[in-house]
């Protein structure tokens, strides 16, 4: 995740959102989005 985005979410106390974004980014990297999803 982008360090600026991570810091902003930390400042706004969005701990759960930070965790969800990390999980979703890892999942997307593993699965690779299909063109049908676009």
Secondary structure, 3 states (H helix, E strand, C coil): CCHHHHHHHHHCCCHHHHHHHHHHHHHHHHHCCCHHHC
